[in-house]
């Protein structure tokens, strides 16, 4: 009778657990503790293989007479009467067993029917309803890959089973499916409340190519009690999907007929063997193809007079996915332009594939610099500009401000002084034409405007202020208004010693922004000596309102000469002759662009390599120009939003990734990725 009374009392505990324990603590009929009520972790048997109650060694006393009392709990008894204090100590010890979820002390209560207002018949039925065994395992477990062409990139598996034979007095209420992915811990994948359902398709939490193991338990009910039955044996399957599209990353040799793409992980391959096919097309030319299982492929030779669109497809037995196209320019020095397509270039060929041959929105980029020389890679792109070099700055053209913005040479009175042709080099990086001659610019379809502000002795702030105002469409007294105002202004100049921004140039910046013009400046090359210089010290890049650009080399780290720290907004390739990895021997880590071979006065057009933040700023100016060309509603604010939010982060361990004191952004937001920026434009 004592056991039946305990069972009835326990059944009532689970019907109203909080109320009963509260009452038990204050009942006059409380007797000595008679045992424990234990909940073991799922799958842990109450009795160990040696016949002892599981956890007895932790409890420290002999435990006996285990019996299931429903709701996942097991009752065990003490051999001898035990005080509450002793029982609580035993319970505390048993809780240390990792196989145990919870333990409460079991008491013998003297409870009358009136105090609980439950009839004897109901007490007996409730007690019988809580003491039953779990069901046997469901039968015939099976799992298969359930890939569906309507969701080709989503791994799915289908689990099926038959009902268990033995329910042990309970009523079949449903099933529980457990899964383990790639050898990890099992977790509940789904609970099914319909006992007639004997299959389920899983899709959440799966990984293509990763083995998935599953087992099934039956759920049975009796009265208020619920039992999760014995599991089936685990069955396994590896889900598969269609492969994801590869990403073209560059070229494997100087001929540019060995495209490279990123390797695909097992999951990205859809868990299946994959072959890659490269396709290169050009108007009026045969399609060039090659097939491989590697990450590079040798195409037949390109026609030298054609610009090709290249894509790569990944194929497995579930289907094919094709990359976005990239443009392989036909310009002969393109293979030297690592900064456009190399591993740490700006992804220009992918960006070009997003743009029409003729830009929907014509864009002018003003280059405030030394002026341009005549060059066949630039001349088709050039619109009229203006010369703002004052006579006292050694204008070398015989006068001061005038409409002739060509570069007469930036030499000065020093007999050894040579002309740099700096503006010509900068202009080619931004917008050299895609014409099969020499190189190609970041934005080969833009118009270029020479706005001369640097002469033989450099330049002065008042000339620069006038140049910014005129280029952006503002009025400069005595000078005709600009007939083709710029949308982007590139200013690749800077002081070699610390200098603060003046109010005039900063006001010119703000006025240009108000006209919808983006200004891009170079952060300066003051870090090339033993006294590193921070970008906020280099004028005019330190004036508020411009996108100030630091330089990186071919391996993605800061160029040795680039200013750093506060004032650098973003980084872009600017060359670094101390880091030649990933560049052609002729390039030696530097950047090729248009130039002139004259020593002091203009000579023949040429191409040459150079490095500096002066070369990094044109990368960003060209990217900004493409944004304006793609969207008629582009603004300076949106340009910065798209450029800064699409950068590639600096590799861990590089100088740019270091955080030193408060210098947490040594090289700006990241490295320019013009392709990613253009994708953000809707």
LOBA-614116 format. One record per residue (C-alpha): residue number from 1; chain; x, y, z. Coordinates in steps of 0.2 Angstrom, whole numbers, plus 5000, padded with zeros to 4 digits. Layout:
<nodes>
pos:unit:x:y:z
NUM:A:X:Y:Z
...
</nodes>
This chain:
<nodes>
pos:unit:x:y:z
1:A:5000:5000:5000
2:A:5014:5012:5003
3:A:5020:5011:4985
4:A:5003:5013:4978
5:A:5000:5028:4989
6:A:5017:5035:4984
7:A:5012:5033:4966
8:A:4996:5041:4968
9:A:5004:5056:4977
10:A:5017:5057:4964
11:A:5004:5057:4950
12:A:4995:5071:4958
13:A:5012:5080:4960
14:A:5014:5080:4941
15:A:4996:5086:4939
16:A:4999:5101:4950
17:A:5018:5100:4954
18:A:5020:5118:4962
19:A:5005:5117:4973
20:A:5009:5099:4980
21:A:5027:5103:4985
22:A:5021:5119:4993
23:A:5009:5109:5003
24:A:5021:5095:5007
25:A:5033:5107:5015
26:A:5020:5112:5027
27:A:5009:5096:5030
28:A:5008:5089:5047
29:A:5008:5072:5040
30:A:5026:5073:5033
31:A:5036:5057:5036
32:A:5054:5052:5034
33:A:5061:5053:5016
34:A:5058:5036:5007
35:A:5068:5039:4991
36:A:5072:5050:4976
37:A:5063:5055:4960
38:A:5076:5056:4946
39:A:5075:5063:4929
40:A:5090:5055:4918
41:A:5096:5063:4902
42:A:5088:5056:4886
43:A:5095:5039:4882
44:A:5102:5035:4899
45:A:5094:5020:4907
46:A:5089:5020:4926
47:A:5099:5004:4929
48:A:5117:5002:4924
49:A:5123:4986:4916
50:A:5130:4980:4932
51:A:5112:4980:4940
52:A:5115:4995:4951
53:A:5104:5011:4950
54:A:5112:5023:4938
55:A:5122:5036:4948
56:A:5122:5026:4964
57:A:5141:5029:4966
58:A:5138:5048:4966
59:A:5123:5046:4978
60:A:5135:5037:4991
61:A:5121:5026:4997
62:A:5113:5010:4991
63:A:5097:5013:4980
64:A:5085:5000:4975
65:A:5067:4996:4968
66:A:5068:5008:4953
67:A:5051:5011:4944
68:A:5046:5023:4930
69:A:5033:5036:4937
70:A:5030:5045:4920
71:A:5035:5061:4912
72:A:5052:5055:4911
73:A:5055:5052:4929
74:A:5061:5037:4939
75:A:5057:5033:4957
76:A:5071:5025:4968
77:A:5070:5019:4986
78:A:5082:5020:5001
79:A:5085:5004:5010
80:A:5082:5012:5027
81:A:5072:5027:5034
82:A:5081:5043:5030
83:A:5079:5060:5037
84:A:5076:5075:5026
85:A:5093:5082:5029
86:A:5101:5066:5024
87:A:5090:5064:5009
88:A:5094:5081:5003
89:A:5112:5078:5004
90:A:5110:5062:4994
91:A:5100:5071:4981
92:A:5114:5085:4980
93:A:5127:5071:4977
94:A:5117:5063:4964
95:A:5115:5079:4954
96:A:5133:5079:4951
97:A:5131:5065:4940
98:A:5132:5072:4922
99:A:5119:5059:4917
100:A:5106:5066:4928
101:A:5095:5081:4924
102:A:5086:5084:4941
103:A:5083:5075:4957
104:A:5069:5078:4971
105:A:5067:5070:4987
106:A:5052:5057:4988
107:A:5042:5058:5004
108:A:5028:5047:5011
109:A:5013:5059:5014
110:A:4998:5056:5024
111:A:4985:5065:5012
112:A:4966:5063:5014
113:A:4955:5064:4999
114:A:4947:5079:5006
115:A:4963:5089:5006
116:A:4966:5087:4988
117:A:4948:5085:4982
118:A:4951:5071:4971
119:A:4941:5055:4971
120:A:4949:5038:4974
121:A:4944:5032:4957
122:A:4953:5047:4948
123:A:4968:5045:4959
124:A:4970:5027:4954
125:A:4967:5031:4935
126:A:4980:5045:4936
127:A:4993:5034:4944
128:A:4991:5020:4931
129:A:4992:5033:4917
130:A:5009:5039:4923
131:A:5018:5022:4924
132:A:5021:5014:4907
133:A:5036:5010:4897
134:A:5042:5019:4881
135:A:5038:5012:4864
136:A:5050:5001:4854
137:A:5059:5008:4840
138:A:5050:5013:4824
139:A:5054:5001:4810
140:A:5063:5001:4793
141:A:5072:5018:4795
142:A:5078:5025:4778
143:A:5085:5042:4772
144:A:5088:5047:4755
145:A:5095:5063:4746
146:A:5079:5073:4742
147:A:5087:5086:4730
148:A:5074:5096:4721
149:A:5077:5106:4705
150:A:5064:5119:4710
151:A:5077:5123:4724
152:A:5093:5118:4716
153:A:5105:5126:4729
154:A:5096:5119:4745
155:A:5102:5103:4752
156:A:5087:5092:4757
157:A:5085:5074:4763
158:A:5069:5063:4766
159:A:5068:5052:4781
160:A:5055:5038:4782
161:A:5050:5024:4794
162:A:5037:5012:4799
163:A:5027:5012:4815
164:A:5034:5003:4831
165:A:5027:4986:4835
166:A:5026:4988:4854
167:A:5018:5003:4862
168:A:5018:4996:4880
169:A:5001:5002:4884
170:A:5003:5019:4877
171:A:4994:5028:4863
172:A:5005:5032:4848
173:A:5005:5051:4847
174:A:5018:5055:4834
175:A:5037:5055:4831
176:A:5053:5064:4834
177:A:5067:5065:4821
178:A:5085:5068:4827
179:A:5099:5073:4816
180:A:5118:5075:4816
181:A:5128:5084:4803
182:A:5146:5080:4798
183:A:5149:5070:4815
184:A:5142:5084:4826
185:A:5131:5082:4841
186:A:5113:5076:4838
187:A:5099:5088:4839
188:A:5080:5087:4837
189:A:5076:5091:4818
190:A:5057:5090:4820
191:A:5043:5084:4830
192:A:5028:5077:4821
193:A:5011:5077:4830
194:A:5002:5066:4818
195:A:5005:5047:4821
196:A:5000:5043:4803
197:A:5015:5052:4796
198:A:5029:5041:4792
199:A:5041:5052:4782
200:A:5048:5070:4783
201:A:5059:5080:4772
202:A:5072:5090:4781
203:A:5081:5105:4774
204:A:5086:5117:4788
205:A:5103:5115:4795
206:A:5110:5104:4781
207:A:5126:5106:4772
208:A:5129:5099:4754
209:A:5143:5086:4754
210:A:5142:5084:4773
211:A:5136:5067:4779
212:A:5120:5068:4789
213:A:5114:5054:4801
214:A:5096:5053:4807
215:A:5086:5042:4819
216:A:5068:5042:4824
217:A:5059:5040:4840
218:A:5040:5036:4843
219:A:5030:5047:4855
220:A:5017:5039:4865
221:A:5004:5045:4878
222:A:4995:5038:4893
223:A:4984:5049:4903
224:A:4995:5065:4906
225:A:5011:5056:4904
226:A:5021:5057:4888
227:A:5035:5045:4883
228:A:5049:5046:4869
229:A:5052:5029:4863
230:A:5068:5020:4859
231:A:5078:5027:4844
232:A:5080:5018:4828
233:A:5097:5014:4822
234:A:5105:5029:4814
235:A:5105:5030:4795
236:A:5116:5041:4785
237:A:5115:5051:4768
238:A:5125:5065:4760
239:A:5114:5078:4753
240:A:5119:5086:4736
241:A:5115:5102:4727
242:A:5119:5111:4711
243:A:5137:5120:4712
244:A:5138:5138:4715
245:A:5145:5150:4702
246:A:5164:5152:4703
247:A:5171:5170:4703
248:A:5184:5175:4691
249:A:5199:5182:4700
250:A:5212:5186:4687
251:A:5224:5178:4675
252:A:5238:5165:4676
253:A:5250:5172:4663
254:A:5255:5188:4654
255:A:5245:5183:4638
256:A:5229:5184:4648
257:A:5223:5168:4640
258:A:5223:5158:4656
259:A:5209:5165:4667
260:A:5209:5160:4685
261:A:5194:5158:4697
262:A:5192:5155:4716
263:A:5192:5137:4722
264:A:5175:5130:4727
265:A:5174:5121:4744
266:A:5165:5104:4744
267:A:5149:5112:4750
268:A:5150:5125:4735
269:A:5153:5110:4723
270:A:5136:5104:4729
271:A:5145:5089:4737
272:A:5149:5082:4720
273:A:5163:5081:4707
274:A:5164:5097:4697
275:A:5171:5102:4680
276:A:5174:5120:4674
277:A:5171:5127:4657
278:A:5178:5144:4652
279:A:5170:5153:4638
280:A:5176:5169:4629
281:A:5166:5178:4616
282:A:5169:5193:4605
283:A:5158:5201:4592
284:A:5160:5192:4575
285:A:5173:5180:4582
286:A:5172:5161:4586
287:A:5169:5157:4604
288:A:5184:5151:4613
289:A:5182:5138:4626
290:A:5192:5126:4638
291:A:5187:5113:4651
292:A:5196:5108:4667
293:A:5194:5102:4685
294:A:5207:5114:4691
295:A:5206:5133:4694
296:A:5214:5139:4678
297:A:5212:5135:4660
298:A:5221:5139:4644
299:A:5211:5147:4630
300:A:5216:5148:4612
301:A:5224:5164:4608
302:A:5213:5179:4607
303:A:5211:5190:4592
304:A:5221:5205:4595
305:A:5208:5217:4588
306:A:5194:5211:4599
307:A:5188:5214:4617
308:A:5182:5198:4624
309:A:5169:5194:4637
310:A:5174:5179:4648
311:A:5164:5168:4660
312:A:5167:5152:4669
313:A:5154:5138:4673
314:A:5154:5125:4686
315:A:5145:5109:4682
316:A:5140:5093:4692
317:A:5126:5080:4690
318:A:5114:5092:4697
319:A:5116:5106:4685
320:A:5127:5121:4679
321:A:5130:5138:4687
322:A:5139:5152:4677
323:A:5149:5167:4684
324:A:5146:5185:4680
325:A:5156:5190:4664
326:A:5172:5199:4665
327:A:5180:5210:4651
328:A:5197:5205:4644
329:A:5203:5222:4636
330:A:5212:5221:4619
331:A:5224:5234:4624
332:A:5241:5227:4622
333:A:5248:5233:4639
334:A:5232:5227:4649
335:A:5242:5212:4655
336:A:5253:5224:4664
337:A:5239:5232:4673
338:A:5238:5221:4689
339:A:5229:5234:4698
340:A:5214:5231:4688
341:A:5212:5212:4689
342:A:5225:5205:4701
343:A:5222:5197:4717
344:A:5222:5214:4726
345:A:5217:5224:4711
346:A:5200:5233:4710
347:A:5190:5220:4700
348:A:5188:5232:4685
349:A:5185:5218:4672
350:A:5170:5212:4681
351:A:5164:5230:4683
352:A:5165:5233:4665
353:A:5154:5219:4661
354:A:5140:5228:4671
355:A:5141:5243:4660
356:A:5135:5246:4642
357:A:5147:5250:4628
358:A:5141:5268:4628
359:A:5137:5274:4646
360:A:5119:5279:4648
361:A:5124:5295:4658
362:A:5139:5304:4651
363:A:5152:5308:4664
364:A:5166:5321:4665
365:A:5181:5318:4676
366:A:5191:5334:4679
367:A:5210:5331:4683
368:A:5217:5345:4693
369:A:5235:5343:4689
370:A:5249:5348:4678
371:A:5238:5347:4662
372:A:5238:5334:4648
373:A:5250:5331:4634
374:A:5243:5324:4617
375:A:5241:5305:4618
376:A:5231:5294:4606
377:A:5225:5284:4622
378:A:5217:5300:4629
379:A:5213:5312:4615
380:A:5196:5304:4610
381:A:5191:5306:4628
382:A:5196:5324:4631
383:A:5184:5339:4633
384:A:5190:5357:4634
385:A:5198:5362:4651
386:A:5207:5378:4658
387:A:5224:5383:4664
388:A:5224:5391:4682
389:A:5243:5391:4684
390:A:5248:5409:4689
391:A:5264:5416:4681
392:A:5273:5416:4698
393:A:5271:5397:4698
394:A:5282:5395:4682
395:A:5268:5392:4671
396:A:5280:5388:4656
397:A:5267:5393:4643
398:A:5271:5412:4643
399:A:5256:5418:4653
400:A:5245:5415:4668
401:A:5227:5409:4667
402:A:5221:5404:4650
403:A:5210:5392:4641
404:A:5225:5381:4635
405:A:5225:5367:4648
406:A:5239:5357:4640
407:A:5255:5353:4649
408:A:5269:5363:4642
409:A:5281:5354:4655
410:A:5283:5356:4674
411:A:5301:5360:4673
412:A:5308:5375:4682
413:A:5324:5386:4682
414:A:5335:5372:4689
415:A:5345:5366:4674
416:A:5343:5348:4680
417:A:5324:5350:4682
418:A:5313:5338:4671
419:A:5295:5338:4667
420:A:5284:5324:4676
421:A:5269:5324:4664
422:A:5260:5319:4680
423:A:5243:5324:4674
424:A:5245:5314:4658
425:A:5249:5298:4669
426:A:5234:5302:4681
427:A:5222:5304:4667
428:A:5227:5288:4659
429:A:5223:5278:4675
430:A:5206:5286:4676
431:A:5200:5285:4658
432:A:5212:5279:4644
433:A:5201:5273:4630
434:A:5197:5254:4626
435:A:5204:5256:4609
436:A:5217:5242:4607
437:A:5230:5255:4610
438:A:5242:5254:4625
439:A:5232:5253:4641
440:A:5214:5254:4647
441:A:5207:5266:4661
442:A:5196:5261:4676
443:A:5182:5270:4667
444:A:5186:5270:4648
445:A:5170:5278:4643
446:A:5171:5294:4653
447:A:5176:5311:4647
448:A:5192:5318:4654
449:A:5195:5337:4657
450:A:5212:5344:4660
451:A:5211:5358:4674
452:A:5229:5364:4676
453:A:5234:5370:4693
454:A:5252:5364:4695
455:A:5267:5372:4686
456:A:5286:5372:4688
457:A:5286:5377:4706
458:A:5271:5367:4711
459:A:5255:5376:4714
460:A:5246:5388:4726
461:A:5230:5387:4736
462:A:5221:5402:4727
463:A:5224:5393:4710
464:A:5218:5377:4717
465:A:5202:5385:4724
466:A:5198:5393:4707
467:A:5201:5376:4698
468:A:5189:5367:4710
469:A:5176:5380:4708
470:A:5177:5381:4689
471:A:5178:5362:4686
472:A:5163:5359:4697
473:A:5152:5371:4688
474:A:5155:5387:4699
475:A:5158:5404:4693
476:A:5176:5411:4693
477:A:5176:5430:4689
478:A:5185:5434:4672
479:A:5184:5415:4667
480:A:5171:5408:4655
481:A:5160:5396:4664
482:A:5164:5377:4661
483:A:5153:5371:4647
484:A:5155:5353:4653
485:A:5156:5353:4672
486:A:5163:5338:4680
487:A:5154:5325:4691
488:A:5171:5319:4698
489:A:5186:5329:4702
490:A:5203:5320:4705
491:A:5216:5330:4715
492:A:5232:5319:4715
493:A:5244:5332:4724
494:A:5249:5334:4742
495:A:5262:5343:4754
496:A:5278:5334:4759
497:A:5278:5343:4776
498:A:5263:5345:4788
499:A:5251:5358:4782
500:A:5233:5362:4788
501:A:5218:5365:4777
502:A:5214:5383:4773
503:A:5196:5389:4774
504:A:5196:5394:4755
505:A:5199:5376:4748
506:A:5187:5369:4761
507:A:5174:5381:4756
508:A:5177:5376:4738
509:A:5175:5358:4742
510:A:5158:5361:4751
511:A:5152:5371:4736
512:A:5157:5357:4724
513:A:5148:5344:4735
514:A:5133:5355:4734
515:A:5133:5354:4715
516:A:5133:5335:4716
517:A:5152:5333:4713
518:A:5163:5320:4721
519:A:5180:5325:4725
520:A:5194:5312:4727
521:A:5211:5317:4734
522:A:5228:5308:4737
523:A:5233:5305:4755
524:A:5251:5309:4752
525:A:5268:5300:4751
526:A:5275:5307:4767
527:A:5279:5289:4774
528:A:5294:5286:4762
529:A:5307:5293:4775
530:A:5311:5290:4793
531:A:5297:5302:4799
532:A:5281:5293:4795
533:A:5267:5306:4791
534:A:5248:5304:4795
535:A:5236:5309:4781
536:A:5228:5323:4791
537:A:5244:5332:4789
538:A:5244:5332:4770
539:A:5236:5346:4761
540:A:5223:5347:4752
541:A:5218:5329:4755
542:A:5215:5334:4774
543:A:5201:5346:4769
544:A:5184:5340:4774
545:A:5173:5335:4759
546:A:5185:5324:4749
547:A:5187:5305:4748
548:A:5206:5304:4753
549:A:5214:5289:4746
550:A:5229:5279:4753
551:A:5240:5267:4742
552:A:5242:5248:4743
553:A:5253:5237:4733
554:A:5251:5221:4724
555:A:5249:5210:4739
556:A:5236:5221:4747
557:A:5246:5229:4761
558:A:5250:5248:4763
559:A:5263:5254:4751
560:A:5279:5259:4760
561:A:5277:5277:4755
562:A:5258:5280:4759
563:A:5253:5292:4773
564:A:5241:5283:4785
565:A:5230:5284:4800
566:A:5217:5298:4803
567:A:5212:5306:4786
568:A:5213:5290:4775
569:A:5196:5286:4770
570:A:5199:5271:4758
571:A:5214:5263:4750
572:A:5217:5258:4732
573:A:5232:5251:4722
574:A:5245:5264:4721
575:A:5260:5253:4717
576:A:5275:5248:4728
577:A:5292:5244:4720
578:A:5297:5235:4735
579:A:5283:5222:4733
580:A:5283:5214:4716
581:A:5274:5198:4719
582:A:5259:5196:4707
583:A:5265:5209:4694
584:A:5274:5207:4678
585:A:5293:5209:4678
586:A:5292:5226:4668
587:A:5279:5232:4681
588:A:5290:5228:4696
589:A:5276:5232:4708
590:A:5272:5249:4699
591:A:5257:5255:4689
592:A:5258:5258:4670
593:A:5249:5273:4662
594:A:5250:5286:4648
595:A:5265:5298:4648
596:A:5277:5308:4636
597:A:5295:5305:4633
598:A:5300:5323:4632
599:A:5313:5328:4645
600:A:5307:5346:4648
601:A:5295:5351:4633
602:A:5283:5338:4626
603:A:5290:5325:4615
604:A:5282:5308:4608
605:A:5268:5300:4618
606:A:5273:5285:4628
607:A:5269:5273:4643
608:A:5278:5272:4659
609:A:5277:5265:4677
610:A:5275:5275:4692
611:A:5269:5273:4710
612:A:5262:5285:4723
613:A:5245:5289:4731
614:A:5244:5300:4716
615:A:5241:5283:4707
616:A:5229:5277:4720
617:A:5217:5292:4719
618:A:5213:5289:4701
619:A:5207:5271:4705
620:A:5193:5279:4716
621:A:5190:5293:4704
622:A:5187:5280:4690
623:A:5176:5270:4701
624:A:5166:5285:4706
625:A:5164:5290:4688
626:A:5157:5272:4684
627:A:5144:5275:4698
628:A:5138:5291:4690
629:A:5138:5283:4673
630:A:5127:5269:4679
631:A:5114:5280:4689
632:A:5107:5297:4684
633:A:5102:5300:4702
634:A:5120:5297:4709
635:A:5126:5309:4723
636:A:5142:5312:4732
637:A:5134:5304:4748
638:A:5129:5288:4738
639:A:5146:5287:4730
640:A:5154:5286:4747
641:A:5141:5274:4753
642:A:5143:5262:4739
643:A:5162:5263:4739
644:A:5165:5262:4758
645:A:5152:5248:4760
646:A:5159:5237:4746
647:A:5177:5237:4751
648:A:5188:5221:4753
649:A:5194:5221:4771
650:A:5213:5220:4774
651:A:5220:5203:4777
652:A:5224:5199:4795
653:A:5243:5202:4799
654:A:5245:5216:4786
655:A:5250:5233:4792
656:A:5233:5240:4787
657:A:5225:5228:4798
658:A:5235:5233:4814
659:A:5227:5243:4828
660:A:5240:5253:4837
661:A:5233:5264:4851
662:A:5219:5275:4844
663:A:5225:5272:4827
664:A:5211:5259:4823
665:A:5209:5263:4804
666:A:5227:5265:4797
667:A:5222:5263:4779
668:A:5203:5268:4779
669:A:5188:5257:4776
670:A:5197:5244:4765
671:A:5203:5241:4748
672:A:5192:5248:4733
673:A:5182:5235:4724
674:A:5173:5244:4710
675:A:5164:5228:4704
676:A:5156:5226:4721
677:A:5151:5244:4722
678:A:5142:5244:4705
679:A:5132:5229:4711
680:A:5125:5240:4725
681:A:5117:5252:4712
682:A:5099:5247:4708
</nodes>
